[in-house]
Amino acid sequence: MNLPDAVRTHLDQQGFPYRLVTCSSAETLIQAAAKLNIPIRRIARIVLLKDTVGLVMVVLPCSYILDFSILCQALRRDLEPLYGAETHHFFEQYGCKAGSHPPLPGLFTIPALADAGLITDENEEVYFDGGNGDVLVAMRAADFRELLKPARWGQFAVSTEDLDSLIGQQAFTPQNLTSLTRRYTPAKLQEGIEAITELPVMPETAQRILKLRAHPDVLVQDIIRIVEQDPSLAAQVVYWARSPLHGHHDTVDSLETAIDQVLGIENTLSLLLGSCMGQTFHIPVDGPVGLKAFWRHSIYCASLASELAKMLPDSLTINANLAYLCGLLHDFGYLVLGHVFPAHFFLFNRFLAANQSVPLSIVERYALGVEHWHIGAWLMQSWNMPEEVIAAVRWHHNEDCTQPHAEYSNLVLIANRLLSHIGIGDEINNRLPALAMFTLGITREQAMEALAQVQSSMIELDNLSEALRLPAGN
């Protein structure tokens, strides 16, 4: 349990008492707070902002969201957040681990603002990221205020509880939604897709897995050679194989057994690919399209699309394993949006929760300025994914798709409509699409039979989605 040298030296020089609290490096601040039974408002987080003048750090409670209308008015500056690599690089210069951002503007010699919501009781403790990824620093609130004394204190953010109340009180109209989004979103990011200048690079392990998928004669040993280089991935494969979902009753005591006798080569590659690709993005865990709901929906959709594909006549030449991959990756656009535009994504989840009967596409258009399938297809293209996957990601909400590989997007569309019958996913329309059903030759009875098959494995599917949500090895 250590702090980076620069962080420890800075804290010791300030002379305020503090203690260290161990947490998991795989957890977000909010997850750590829940596990340690700490109120989220007492966990400090930072947002780095920039303009032509330079950088500014804002320190606020984890349960608060910045009010950009107040922020920019107070500073008379048009500030924009730093994201991804820019933020990581800034903190790594001071010995901090990637994704670990201590709220210590004095150490980083940049101006700062601090939200008054952090200090509601001076005798309470405030907790913040220590910079090493596996430790929180706990300090008396009064001392934390003194530590940040050079910062400008005020009300620059709003509690999520207050935001929920505000959203719930207003009628759902494009005007109201747009007004709220502008208030809590920096101006340039309101341009939507135009603000995404580049997409993350596909992880090296995922690239190797993708190459294997394209090879016609993949052997179990080919997969093992990749997986053995990452013990956490190896553990994950064995965990998946031990799930009762696969009906394997003997002991799974090796990678070879897990892949060859239980999962199968293509299913293993699909799960590994989804897991490795998903680890590239960091989005909130909770919410209608947060990480937890995302993986649960993806796993169910993949399983159901695969079951439906097995019912199709051989003449359609549909690969059930490829259908599984399409279902697994079809909503990856959400991961991009949540990773690149965290403020947008936070609000988007709030709007969805407060307006559950409103079509998803409408909320996306006004809160995000773009729909998830658009970004998802762009990501799949940039990562050179199979054309069938790109088609499924791009067209899975389109009832009348006749594009190349429409069979796969239709399978995902039908799967999503079926899942709405059991309350899973983001589709509020549970009417089975007539053209897609007719084109594939699937009857309603067959579709409901496939859904029942998936429902019979809900415990196992939930366990698998939870395993995919967590970083490999946890």
C-alpha positions, -999 to 999 in steps of 0.1 A, spaced: 0 0 0 21 29 -13 18 63 -28 38 77 -57 69 95 -43 57 129 -56 23 125 -39 37 112 -6 63 140 -5 36 167 -12 12 154 15 40 151 41 52 186 33 17 201 39 17 185 74 -20 175 75 -27 141 91 -39 114 67 -43 77 65 -43 52 37 -72 28 28 -66 -2 6 -88 -7 -25 -87 -28 -56 -69 -14 -86 -98 -28 -108 -124 -7 -90 -137 27 -99 -139 53 -71 -177 46 -69 -172 9 -67 -145 14 -40 -169 36 -20 -196 10 -21 -173 -18 -10 -158 3 18 -193 16 28 -183 53 22 -209 78 11 -201 87 -25 -203 124 -18 -173 121 5 -151 107 -24 -134 135 -42 -128 132 -80 -112 156 -104 -119 169 -139 -91 184 -159 -101 213 -182 -82 233 -207 -84 262 -230 -59 284 -248 -48 299 -215 -39 265 -199 -51 238 -176 -76 240 -147 -84 213 -122 -119 210 -107 -123 190 -76 -158 178 -67 -177 149 -50 -180 117 -70 -218 120 -68 -218 154 -84 -217 165 -121 -202 197 -133 -225 226 -142 -206 241 -172 -229 271 -175 -219 282 -139 -182 272 -144 -176 291 -176 -195 321 -164 -175 322 -131 -141 320 -149 -151 338 -181 -133 310 -200 -146 285 -226 -131 253 -210 -131 218 -224 -123 186 -206 -92 165 -212 -100 129 -219 -83 96 -222 -46 96 -231 -42 133 -225 -53 130 -188 -33 98 -182 -2 114 -196 -5 144 -174 -7 124 -142 19 98 -153 45 126 -154 42 126 -116 45 89 -112 8 81 -110 -7 49 -125 -28 52 -156 -64 62 -146 -53 73 -111 -59 111 -106 -51 126 -72 -69 159 -65 -38 178 -55 -35 210 -77 -7 222 -55 15 193 -65 7 198 -102 10 236 -99 -22 244 -118 -51 266 -107 -81 248 -93 -117 251 -83 -133 230 -55 -170 224 -50 -184 233 -16 -204 200 -17 -172 182 -5 -173 199 29 -206 194 46 -192 185 80 -156 195 88 -151 166 111 -160 140 85 -134 124 64 -129 131 27 -113 103 6 -94 107 -26 -73 87 -51 -38 83 -39 -23 80 -74 -12 44 -73 -45 29 -82 -49 6 -51 -51 31 -23 -74 59 -11 -62 88 11 -85 96 40 -82 131 55 -104 152 78 -126 175 57 -114 206 75 -78 196 67 -87 188 31 -101 223 27 -69 238 40 -49 215 17 -68 230 -12 -69 265 3 -54 282 -28 -83 268 -49 -114 288 -56 -142 273 -36 -178 276 -46 -208 257 -61 -197 245 -96 -215 212 -96 -249 196 -88 -257 165 -68 -270 136 -89 -299 134 -66 -308 170 -73 -303 163 -110 -326 133 -109 -352 155 -92 -348 182 -119 -351 157 -147 -381 140 -132 -400 173 -127 -396 185 -163 -418 173 -191 -399 153 -217 -395 176 -247 -366 180 -271 -363 216 -259 -360 207 -222 -336 178 -229 -314 200 -251 -314 228 -225 -303 204 -197 -277 188 -218 -262 222 -227 -261 232 -191 -240 202 -181 -220 196 -213 -191 217 -226 -200 236 -257 -178 219 -282 -189 184 -271 -224 194 -281 -214 189 -317 -217 151 -311 -198 129 -335 -177 157 -349 -160 160 -315 -147 124 -317 -114 130 -335 -100 95 -331 -110 61 -318 -90 40 -294 -66 15 -309 -76 -22 -307 -56 -39 -279 -27 -60 -292 -42 -92 -277 -75 -86 -294 -57 -81 -327 -40 -115 -323 -74 -131 -315 -90 -115 -345 -63 -129 -368 -69 -163 -353 -106 -160 -360 -98 -153 -397 -76 -184 -400 -95 -214 -413 -75 -240 -394 -72 -227 -359 -60 -252 -333 -67 -252 -296 -29 -248 -290 -30 -216 -311 -54 -201 -286 -35 -214 -256 -3 -198 -268 -20 -164 -267 -39 -169 -235 -9 -183 -216 9 -150 -220 -18 -134 -197 -25 -155 -166 -56 -134 -159 -71 -143 -193 -63 -180 -188 -82 -178 -155 -111 -162 -172 -113 -189 -198 -114 -216 -172 -140 -197 -152 -163 -195 -183 -159 -232 -190 -169 -241 -154 -202 -224 -158 -231 -249 -157 -244 -232 -189 -222 -255 -210 -235 -287 -194 -200 -301 -188 -201 -322 -157 -165 -333 -154 -137 -312 -139 -123 -283 -159 -87 -283 -148 -68 -270 -178 -71 -245 -207 -71 -274 -232 -101 -290 -215 -119 -256 -212 -115 -248 -249 -115 -283 -266 -142 -300 -245 -164 -272 -232 -164 -239 -250 -152 -248 -284 -127 -228 -305 -150 -202 -320 -170 -195 -288 -137 -191 -269 -124 -166 -295 -156 -146 -294 -156 -143 -256 -119 -135 -255 -123 -109 -282 -153 -92 -265 -135 -92 -231 -102 -78 -245 -120 -51 -266 -142 -41 -237 -113 -35 -214 -102 -6 -237 -131 15 -225 -140 29 -190 -176 38 -185 -199 40 -154 -210 7 -140 -246 16 -132 -274 31 -153 -297 17 -181 -267 15 -204 -239 14 -178 -213 -13 -179 -233 -38 -159 -264 -35 -180 -243 -34 -212 -226 -67 -206 -258 -84 -194 -277 -73 -225 -248 -82 -248 -244 -118 -234 -281 -124 -236 -283 -110 -271 -253 -131 -282 -268 -163 -268 -302 -157 -283 -289 -147 -317 -268 -179 -317 -299 -200 -307 -320 -184 -335 -292 -190 -360 -292 -227 -352 -329 -229 -363 -322 -215 -398 -321 -237 -429 -286 -246 -441 -293 -228 -474 -289 -195 -456 -253 -204 -446 -255 -185 -413 -227 -192 -389 -241 -195 -353 -207 -186 -338 -205 -154 -359 -241 -146 -349 -230 -149 -313 -201 -124 -319 -225 -100 -336 -248 -101 -306 -219 -97 -282 -205 -65 -300 -236 -49 -314 -239 -21 -287 -202 -13 -285 -210 23 -296 -221 29 -260 -187 20 -247 -171 46 -270 -196 73 -261 -192 66 -224 -154 66 -226 -150 97 -248 -179 118 -234 -184 108 -197 -205 138 -189 -228 132 -219 -230 95 -210 -238 102 -174 -267 125 -184 -278 101 -210 -283 73 -184 -301 98 -161 -325 108 -189 -331 71 -198 -339 62 -162 -364 91 -159 -380 86 -193 -383 48 -197 -411 49 -222 -394 73 -246 -377 56 -276 -340 52 -271 -331 69 -304 -349 101 -294 -330 104 -261 -297 96 -279 -302 122 -305 -309 150 -281 -286 140 -252 -257 127 -272 -261 143 -307 -255 109 -323 -268 73 -320 -248 45 -306 -250 23 -338 -233 51 -358 -203 52 -335 -203 15 -330 -201 8 -368 -173 34 -371 -154 16 -343 -159 -19 -359 -147 -5 -393 -116 11 -378 -108 -21 -360 -112 -42 -393 -139 -64 -378 -157 -89 -401 -182 -73 -424 -210 -93 -408 -203 -77 -375 -201 -42 -389 -235 -48 -406 -251 -61 -373 -238 -31 -354 -249 -6 -381 -284 -19 -388 -296 -38 -357 -324 -12 -351 -335 -12 -388 -366 -34 -395 -363 -31 -433 -326 -37 -438 -316 -53 -471 -280 -44 -469 -253 -71 -474 -251 -94 -444 -286 -82 -433 -292 -118 -420 -269 -110 -390 -284 -76 -382 -319 -92 -385 -309 -119 -360 -297 -92 -335 -329 -71 -341 -351 -102 -334 -331 -111 -304 -334 -76 -289 -372 -76 -295 -375 -110 -278 -353 -99 -248 -377 -70 -242 -403 -96 -232 -382 -105 -202 -371 -70 -194 -335 -71 -207 -320 -45 -230 -328 -11 -243 -356 -20 -267 -391 -9 -256 -408 -23 -287 -414 -61 -283 -432 -66 -316 -413 -91 -337 -402 -76 -371 -423 -92 -398 -399 -87 -427 -369 -99 -408 -388 -130 -395 -400 -138 -430 -366 -133 -447 -350 -156 -422 -379 -181 -422 -383 -179 -384 -418 -185 -370 -430 -168 -338 -431 -203 -321 -395 -209 -330 -385 -174 -317 -403 -180 -284 -387 -214 -281 -352 -199 -285 -361 -173 -259 -372 -200 -235 -340 -219 -241 -320 -187 -231 -343 -181 -201 -335 -215 -188 -299 -205 -184 -304 -170 -168 -283 -177 -137 -253 -189 -158 -257 -160 -183 -258 -135 -155 -226 -150 -140 -209 -148 -174 -219 -112 -179 -205 -103 -145 -172 -120 -153 -170 -101 -186 -177 -68 -168 -148 -72 -144 -112 -69 -156 -96 -102 -164 -84 -121 -134 -108 -104 -109 
